[in-house]
Amino acid sequence: MARLNQHFIELPETYLFSDIAQRVNAYMSEHPESELIRMGIGDVTRPLPEACISAMHKAVDEMAHASSFKGYGPEQGYEFLIDKIIEFDYKPLGVKLSRDEVFVSDGAKSDTANISDILWQSSTIALTDPVYPVYVDSNVMAGRAGKLSKKGYWNRIIYLPCTEKNGFVPELPTQDVDVIYLCFPNNPTGTTLTREQLKKWVDYAIAHKSIILFDAAYEAFITEKDVPHSIYEIEGAEKVAIEFRSYSKTAGFTGTRCSYTVVPKECLAYDKYDRAFPLNILWKRRQCTKFNGTPYIIQRGAEAIYTEAGKAQVSETIAYYLENASIIRNSLTAKSYKVFGGINSPYIWLKTPYGCNSWDFFDYLLKEKQIVATPGVGFGPSGEGYIRLTSFNTKEKTLEAMNRI
């Protein structure tokens, strides 16, 4: 008799963004004439940088000739891209990495979920609340979450509230935890940690022999000087942290799929006999078994981001989305809404007015203003009473959305 992984049955029936899509589709079927402005899911609207397109065209041509054809590539990524990552993303920060510490993949979403493969099934997980749903759901699937309460909390996960009351800065756990998820600039709140604030987490992880899973997918949007771009800017982080980065929002690779994960060789975890093992070796073993590598053509496109033309084009795109974020933030603030984020991030965290709950305000924006947002409670119980708006639409539609509100 075939048996299921019981933990999949314990998951809520729908994923947050699938639930949103169902509601939007139902509304559109009844109001096909509506002109929706989508500011919910974090997809982008600007095209790929021309430098990336040219590089991928060239790579396609290479595939047409036996002398330059590429078949299976290295699961951890081609050296030509890894070298650029080290040289341009980390060396300017004073961070030293070797090639075998960088793993190219098809998305930070995939890696932040798949990393749980190499962690002990009974690990104690701590994560911020609200939080990107993948961190929670992947641990439910792995059997680390326990049971879901009526209030929306899994009883084996340690929640670290990020609220207006604490300035959206999570407090250190009061107990030992094994694995800590941190995402800064944060999805969904758009807020950040200073160097001093992040150092407390690194110090905690060193003292407790914990691992920090640091999602830095939005680091390119940082504008303030005291906000670190990488956790490895903090002394000792290479011993306790794995970092995830993505080209999805910075260079428009949401449909092209390319990202990378850094696993330093000094980063250790322990077996049941308290023997230390490098996570780098285990992650490489996992990837070589379960992942066939990011396509050569895509990696050539990602490499072009680091050319002079590519860097200029990506900077232009980021500036465009940050301008949209400023439009949203300033427009809503002028109308006495409470808003957070949007300075170092493409996300704006909007407090719903009049005590309205997240889904009710979502429905109001959809049905009365024809704007698609994301209900804050979908990111966790502490997200109730908030809405997340993204700056990834066009400037014209962003302005129109603010006029409608």
N, C-alpha and C positions, 0 to 999 in steps of 0.2 A: 504494500500500500504506500503510495507516494504521500509524503508528509510535507506540509508547508513550513517555512520559517515563520513561526508563530508571531514574531515581532512585527512582521509586515501587516498582519491583521490588526495589530494594536494601533497602527497609524490612523490618524483622521482620514476620512474617505477621500478628501480632495486636497491637493496642494494649493497654497494661497493664490498663486497667480492663475491656476486653472479655475478656481472659484470665481475670481474676478472676471475671467474671460467668459464664463457661463452667464454671469449677470449682464455683462455688456452685450453678448450675443442675443440674449433674450430681449433686452431693451431695443436693440437695432432691428430685430425681426418685427417688432411692433411699431417702430418709428424709423423706417428705412431712409427717410428724408433727412434725418438728423446729421449734422456735421460735428462729429465727435473730435475733441482735442485730447489726445492721449498723453497723460502725464503720470501714468501709473507704473507700469513695468519699466525697468531701467534699460530699455533698448535705445539705440542711437538713431539719428536721422542723417547726419552728414556722411558723405561717401568716404571710402578709403582714401588715404593720402595718395596723390599721383605717384610718388616715389614707390609706394608699395605695389600699385597696379603695374607699373613698368617692370619692376623686379619679378612679379609673378608671371607676366607675359613672357619675359625672357626665360624663366624657369619652365614654363609650358613648352616653349620651343626646344629646350634641352631634352625634354622627354620624348621628342620625335626622332632622336638620333641615337643609335646604339652606343656611340662613343661617349655621350653625355647623359644617357638614360640613368635614372635612379630607381632602384627597386626598394626593398626593405632598408630602412635607415636605422640608425641607433635609437633604441627606445628612449634614451634620455636626452636626445636632441643632437643636432649637428654642431660641431665645434665652431663653425663660422658664426652661428647665432649666439652660442654660449659665450664666445670671446667678446662679442659686442655688449652683451648683458653685463659682463664683469667690468669691462672698460668704461661704459657710459652710465650704467645704473648704480654701480657700487663704488668703483674707484674714486669718483669725485666726492663721495661721502666719507672717504677714509676707511672703507670696508674692504678687506682682502678676502678673496674667494679663489678657490681652485676650480678647474673645469668640472671635476667630478662631484662638486657640491651643488651644481645647477642642473635642474631637470626640466626640460621643455615638455609642455603637455598641451591638451586641447581646451583648457579652461580652469580657472581657479575654483569654480563651482565643483568640477569633477574632483580636483585634488583635495579640497577641504573635506569632501565626503570620503574619498578613497583612503585618505591618510589613516582612517580608523582601522583599516585592515591590519596595520602593524602594531596596534595598541592592544593591551590586555583587555579582554572582554569585560572584566569587572572594574575597570578604571573608573574613578570618581571624576565626573565631568563638571566643570564650572564654565558658565557662559553669561554674557551680558544679556539683559532683558530691558528693552526689546532687542531682537537679534535676527540676523539672516536665517530663514527657516531651515536651510540645508544643514546647518550645524546641529540642530535639534533632531531633525528627521533621520539623518544618517546614523546618529547614536541610538535612536529608537530601533532602527533596522538591525543594529549590531547587538541589541539586548542590554544596553547600558542605561536606559532611561527609566525603567520601572513602570509604574502605572500613572495614567493621566488623571488628574483630579478634575472636579467640576469647574474649578477656577482656572484651569488651563495650564497647570504646572505638572511636570513629570516628577515623581517623588524621589527619584535617585539622582536627578540633576540639581546642581547647586546654582541657583539663579542670583545674578549680581545686578540689581536694579540700576538702570540709568534713567534718571528722572529729572524734571525741572528742579526738584528740591535739592539734589546733589550736583546740579550743574552738568548732568549727563556724564559724570565721572564715576565709574564703578568703584566700590570699596573693596579692599582685599578680603578674601574669604576668612572667616573666623575659625575654619577647620582646615585640615590637610586636604588638598585636592591633587589629583594626578595630572589632569590635562585642563588647560585653560584656553578658551577661545577668545581672542581679542581682534576686533576689526576697527581700525582707525586710519584715516577718516572713516567714521562709522556709517555703516548701512544698517538701519534706516535714518538715524537722527542727524547725520551730516556733521556731527561734532567731532572734536579731536582731543588728544592728550598732549600735554607738553612733555619735554624731555624729563623733567623732574617727576612728573606723574607716571610716565612709562617706566622709569628707573625703579620705582617701587615694585612694579610687577616683576621685573627681571630679578630684583633682589629677593622677592618672595619665592620665585621659581627656583633660584639657586639654593636658598635655605631649605626648601621643602622637596628638592629633587623632582620638581614638576616640569612639564613640558608646556610651553606656550605655542599655540597655533595662531600665528599673527597674519591676518588677512590685510594686505596692503594694496588691494586692488585699485584704490582711489588716491594713491600717494601723489600722482602727477597733478592733482587739483589743489595741493597744498600751496597756500599763499603766505602764510605767516611764518616768521623766522624760527620761532621756538618750538615748532611742531616737527618732530623727526619724520623723515621720509622712509626710514627703515628701522626696524627694531635693533639691527646690528650696529646702529650708531650708539647704542647703550652698552657700556662696558659689561662684558660677561654674557651678553645675550647669545653669542654663538654656542654657548654650552647648554642652553635651555630652550632655544626657540627655532621653529621652522617658519619660514616666511613664504607667503603666496602672493604672486603678482599676475596681472592680466593686461593684455592689449585691447580688451573688448571696448572699454569706455574711452581710453586715451586715443586709440588709433582706429576705432570703428570696427574691431574684429569680432563683433558679436555673432555675425553669421559666418565668419571665416575661421574662427576658433584657434587661438594660440595664447599661451600663457606660460608661466614657469614657476617652479617651486625651488626654494633654496633649503637644503638640508646640510648644515655644517657637519664635518666629520667629528667635531668635538661634542656634538649633541648626543646625549646618552639617555637610555632608558634601562630598566632593570627587569630581570626575569624573576620567577617565583623564589629563586634562591638568593636574590639580591645581587646577582652578578650583572655588571654593566655591559651593555651592547651598544655600538654606534647605530643610530637610526638611519644614517646615510646608507649603510650596507643593506639594511632591511628594506628601505624604500626602493633602492635600485633593484633588489631581488623581486619585489612586488611588481614594479613597472615592467621588468623584463618578462614576467609571466603573464600579466593581465593587460598590458598596453603595447600596441604595435608602433607607437611613435606618431608625432604630428607630421603630416605630409610635407615632403621636401618643398613643394611649391609654396605652401603657406609659410614655412620657415624662411624662405628667401624673401617673401613679402615682409615678414617681421624684421628681418635683418635690415631692410631698407629704411626702417624707422630711424636708424642710427646714422644715416647719411646726413649731410648738411641740409639737403633739401627735405629729407624726411623729418628731421627734427623741427625745422621751421614750419612744415605743414601740420605736424602734430600739435605744436605750440599754438598755432592759429585755431585749431579745432577746440583745444582745451579752453582757450580764451573765449571762444564763441559760447561754449556751454556755461562758463563761469559768468559771462555777461547775462545770459538767460537767468541764471540763479540769482544774480543781483536784481534783475527786473522783478522776479517773483518775490524775493525777500523785501525789497523796498516798497513794492506795490501793496503787499499785504500788511506790512507794518504801518504804512500810511493810512490804512483803513482800520487800524487798531486791532488787527489780528496779532496773536503771539506766535512768532516764528523763530526757529532755531536752524543752525546749519547754513549752507549756501555760501560760505566764505572760503572754506577749504574743501569743499565737496559739491558735487552736482545735485545733492539732495537737500530739500527743505522739509523740515519737520514742523507741521502746522498744528497748533492746538485748536481743536474744534470749538466753535462758539456755543454759548448758551448751555454748556453742559451736555451737548449732543454726543452720543457715542460714535465710535469710529464707523461702523457699518451704516448707521443712519445718515451720517454726513457724507459718506461715500455715495449713498443712493440719492441724496439731495443734489450733489454736484453732478451726478450722472443724469438724473431725470429733469432737473431744473436748469442746469447750466451746460449740459452736454460735455462735461469734463470728466475724464477717467483718472482717478487717483488710486492710492493704495491705502486701505484702512490700517491704522497703526496697530490695532489689536492682532492683526495677522502676523505680526512680528513677535508676539508674546504679550502676556497679560499687562505688563507695564506700558505697552503701547496703546492701551485703551484711552480714548479721548484725544487721539492724534490722527493726522493724515500725512502720508508721505507724498510729496510732489517731486517730480524730476525735472531737470533743466535740459533734457535731451531732445526736446522737440525743436522746431525751427523758431527763430526769433519772432517771426510774424505770428505764429500760432501761440507762442508764449504771451505776447502782448495781447492777443485776442482773448486768451483765457483769463488774464488779469482784468480785462475790461468786462468780461462776463461776470466775474466774481464781484 
